[in-house]
Amino acid sequence: MKKFLMIHGYNGISPLFYWIKDELEKMGHDVIMPSLPTREGCRYEIWAEEMGKIDLSGELVVIAHSAGNPFIIKYFSDRDLEIKLYIGLAGCSDKFSTEGREDLMEMRRTMLPSESELEKFKSGVAKKYCIFSDNDHLFPLEILEKHAENIGGVPIMIPNVGHMGGRSGIKELPQVIEIVKENE
């Protein structure tokens, strides 16, 4: 049994995350899916404090969505977590436009990893996959592809699944489970 850590994005846990969690539990895995503060509470320091209350010892498989991606890269670097497999959904690790969105500017300021944090993650996590779409409403395709490059992850572009949050309407993403099975 592997320990899975699922880190949601800025707006909280999406319907897709509940489906992934159910599928992983059916496979007999232990799944940790904390409900971290959203929106104004989506800040590195706040999330790190909450995560510090969770036992993350041992090998982890991490599935992160949106803001959960830069968070886990910084947190990995700060805490020296042992991550066996990383699957990022709609991830970003570069600056992105937040014009007119003060809330997102603050999240971006605290969450985006430094070059050294990216390098530590890139070299410290052997298996990394970055799933993204060609019609993400938040991040341009170039930003999503750059995230995979930044961390040395395998890029997987799935057409028409949007940002994979609640707004996208995506409730299942079998590719995540396929990656898990391929890496067991």
Protein Blocks (a to p, Z undefined) as FASTA:
>chain_A
ZZddddddfnopcfklmmmmmmmmmnopacddddddehjlmcfklmmmmmmmpccehjdd
dddehjlmmmmmmmmmmnopacfbdcdehiafbdcdfehilklmmmmmmmpccfklmmmm
mmmpmbacddddfkbfkbcfklmmmmmmmnopacdddehklnopaknopabdfklmmmmm
mmZZ
